[in-house]
């Protein structure tokens, strides 16, 4: 473990969430470094082009160069490249928001996104993370893992009710995983965002292990729960199977 590398990434990660700009003291507090160490790391990252400092406010912010790592990941992901034509077709067929997500420990991460004109959540972009246990893509992926492995992920998660409709009690999450495995798709209605409905299906490798998930997200004001399942579940399952086969 090279601690200086870990600390450098800790500094870059401090700019996530709502913290778009940080003072030196805020960087130090967020990374649990002293101010002198934080100054050395911010200076190095500025010299490398990953941070810049406003000359007037003396606050730091990330630069576009930080996108390079994400670009290298996405351009090298075979699943993203294989899925793209199927996602585009699903987007045109449904005229709704279509996403490709991957599981990263206890969270899903959005790696491809085709937005609809009816889009609700404009703050969801490529790279956005959400809890797996209360999102349709997360449940779809977890449902195809061995149950003990899936529940190990659930048990490591911060199980909280994000809305009044969140499935967050352990036994209820387990029941949802089993139901989703049986029916071949997962749903989430206002579990993370109010007004948001989602249906997802897992993408499987040749051995039947989940690689990711495809989902369609729509507004609850435009569709009933029954309509979401009836209209979009077969399309999402077909797209996931096509990507799996490809």
C-alpha positions in Angstrom: 0.0 0.0 0.0 1.6 3.3 -1.2 0.1 5.8 1.3 1.0 8.8 -0.7 -1.1 7.5 -3.7 -4.0 6.8 -1.3 -3.8 10.3 0.1 -3.7 11.8 -3.4 -6.9 10.0 -4.3 -8.4 11.0 -0.9 -7.9 14.6 -1.9 -9.5 14.2 -5.3 -12.4 12.3 -3.7 -13.0 15.2 -1.3 -14.5 17.2 -4.1 -17.5 14.8 -4.5 -21.1 15.5 -3.6 -22.0 19.1 -3.0 -18.4 20.2 -2.4 -17.4 21.6 -5.8 -14.8 24.0 -4.4 -12.7 23.7 -1.2 -10.4 25.9 0.7 -7.1 24.4 1.9 -8.4 24.0 5.5 -11.5 22.2 4.1 -9.3 19.9 2.1 -7.3 19.1 5.2 -10.5 18.5 7.3 -12.1 16.3 4.6 -9.0 14.2 4.2 -8.0 14.1 7.8 -4.6 15.6 7.0 -2.8 18.4 8.7 -2.8 21.7 6.7 0.9 21.2 5.7 0.3 17.8 4.2 -2.9 19.0 2.4 -0.9 21.9 1.0 1.8 19.5 -0.4 -0.8 17.2 -2.0 -2.9 20.0 -3.5 0.2 21.6 -4.9 1.3 18.4 -6.5 -2.1 17.7 -8.0 -2.1 21.3 -9.4 1.2 20.7 -11.0 -0.2 17.5 -12.6 -3.2 19.3 -13.9 -5.9 17.7 -11.7 -6.6 20.7 -9.5 -6.7 24.4 -10.0 -6.9 27.3 -7.5 -8.9 30.4 -8.0 -6.5 33.4 -7.7 -9.0 35.5 -5.8 -10.8 33.1 -3.5 -7.8 30.7 -3.1 -10.3 27.8 -3.3 -9.5 24.6 -5.2 -11.6 22.8 -7.7 -11.2 19.7 -10.0 -10.1 20.3 -13.6 -11.4 18.5 -16.8 -8.3 16.4 -16.7 -9.9 14.3 -13.9 -12.3 13.0 -16.6 -9.5 11.2 -18.3 -9.7 8.2 -15.8 -13.4 7.8 -16.4 -12.9 8.0 -20.2 -10.2 5.3 -20.1 -12.5 3.1 -18.1 -15.5 3.5 -20.3 -13.6 3.2 -23.6 -12.0 0.0 -22.4 -15.3 -1.6 -21.1 -16.4 -4.2 -23.6 -19.9 -4.3 -21.9 -20.5 -0.6 -22.6 -19.5 -1.0 -26.2 -21.6 -4.1 -26.8 -24.6 -2.6 -25.0 -24.7 0.7 -26.9 -26.7 -0.3 -29.9 -29.3 -2.1 -27.8 -29.6 0.8 -25.4 -30.1 3.2 -28.3 -32.8 0.9 -29.8 -34.5 0.7 -26.4 -34.4 4.5 -26.0 -36.0 5.0 -29.4 -38.6 2.3 -28.8 -39.7 3.6 -25.4 -38.9 7.3 -25.7 -38.0 7.1 -22.0 -34.8 7.3 -20.1 -32.6 4.2 -20.5 -29.5 3.4 -18.3 -26.7 0.9 -18.1 -25.4 0.4 -14.6 -22.7 -1.7 -13.0 -22.4 -3.0 -9.4 -19.5 -1.5 -7.4 -19.6 -3.1 -3.9 -22.8 -1.9 -2.3 -23.7 0.7 -5.0 -24.6 0.8 -8.6 -22.8 3.3 -10.9 -24.3 4.7 -14.1 -22.0 4.1 -17.0 -24.3 4.9 -19.9 -27.5 7.0 -20.0 -30.0 8.0 -22.7 -32.2 10.7 -21.4 -35.8 11.3 -22.3 -37.6 14.7 -22.7 -39.7 13.5 -19.8 -36.6 13.1 -17.6 -37.1 13.8 -13.9 -33.7 13.7 -12.3 -31.3 15.9 -14.3 -28.6 15.5 -11.6 -28.2 11.8 -12.5 -25.2 11.7 -14.9 -22.6 9.1 -15.9 -20.7 8.3 -12.8 -23.6 8.8 -10.4 -23.8 6.3 -7.6 -26.9 5.0 -5.8 -27.5 2.2 -3.2 -28.0 -1.2 -4.8 -30.6 -2.4 -2.2 -33.3 0.1 -3.1 -32.8 0.6 -6.9 -34.2 -1.5 -9.6 -30.9 -2.1 -11.4 -29.2 -2.9 -8.0 -31.9 -5.4 -7.1 -31.8 -6.9 -10.6 -28.1 -7.5 -10.3 -28.2 -8.8 -6.7 -31.0 -11.2 -7.5 -28.8 -13.2 -9.9 -25.9 -13.5 -7.4 -25.8 -16.5 -5.0 -28.1 -15.5 -2.2 -25.4 -15.5 0.5 -23.2 -13.2 -1.6 -26.1 -10.9 -2.4 -27.0 -10.6 1.3 -23.4 -10.0 2.3 -23.6 -6.9 0.0 -26.9 -5.9 1.6 -25.5 -6.4 5.1 -22.6 -4.0 4.3 -25.0 -1.4 3.0 -26.3 1.6 4.9 -30.0 0.4 5.1 -32.1 3.5 5.5 -35.5 4.7 4.1 -34.6 7.3 1.5 -38.4 7.9 1.0 -41.6 6.6 2.6 -41.6 3.9 -0.1 -38.1 2.5 0.3 -37.7 -1.2 0.8 -35.0 -1.2 3.5 -35.6 -3.8 6.1 -33.3 -6.8 5.6 -36.1 -9.4 5.4 -38.0 -7.2 2.9 -35.0 -6.7 0.7 -34.4 -10.5 0.7 -38.0 -11.1 -0.3 -37.6 -8.6 -3.1 -34.4 -10.3 -4.3 -36.2 -13.7 -4.4 -39.2 -12.3 -6.3 -37.0 -10.5 -8.8 -35.0 -13.7 -9.4 -38.2 -15.6 -10.1 -39.7 -13.0 -12.5 -36.5 -12.0 -14.3 -36.7 -8.3 -13.6 -36.8 -5.8 -10.7 -38.9 -2.8 -10.0 -38.5 0.3 -7.8 -41.3 2.8 -7.3 -40.3 6.0 -5.6 -37.7 4.2 -3.4 -34.8 6.5 -3.9 -36.4 9.5 -5.7 -40.0 10.6 -5.3 -41.9 10.4 -8.5 -39.5 8.0 -10.1 -40.4 4.5 -11.4 -37.9 2.1 -12.7 -37.8 -1.4 -14.1 -34.5 -3.3 -14.7 -33.2 -6.6 -15.9 -29.7 -8.1 -15.3 -27.1 -8.6 -18.0 -25.5 -12.0 -17.6 -22.2 -13.6 -18.7 -21.9 -17.0 -20.2 -21.9 -18.6 -16.7 -25.0 -16.8 -15.6 -23.3 -14.3 -13.4 -24.6 -10.7 -13.5 -22.3 -8.1 -15.3 -24.7 -5.1 -15.0 -28.3 -4.1 -15.6 -30.4 -2.3 -18.1 -33.3 -0.2 -16.8 -36.0 2.2 -18.0 -36.9 5.1 -15.7 -40.2 6.9 -16.1 -42.4 9.3 -14.1 -45.0 7.9 -11.7 -47.3 10.8 -12.8 -47.4 9.4 -16.3 -47.8 5.6 -15.7 -49.4 3.4 -13.1 -47.3 0.6 -11.5 -49.2 -1.9 -13.6 -48.5 0.1 -16.8 -44.8 0.3 -16.0 -44.5 -3.4 -15.6 -46.8 -4.3 -18.6 -45.2 -1.9 -21.0 -41.6 -1.8 -20.1 -40.6 -5.0 -18.3 -40.7 -7.2 -21.5 -38.6 -4.7 -23.4 -36.0 -4.3 -20.7 -35.8 -8.1 -20.3 -35.4 -8.5 -24.1 -32.7 -5.9 -24.2 -30.8 -7.4 -21.3 -30.9 -10.9 -22.9 -29.7 -9.5 -26.2 -26.8 -7.8 -24.6 -26.0 -11.0 -22.6 -26.1 -13.0 -25.8 -23.8 -10.6 -27.6 
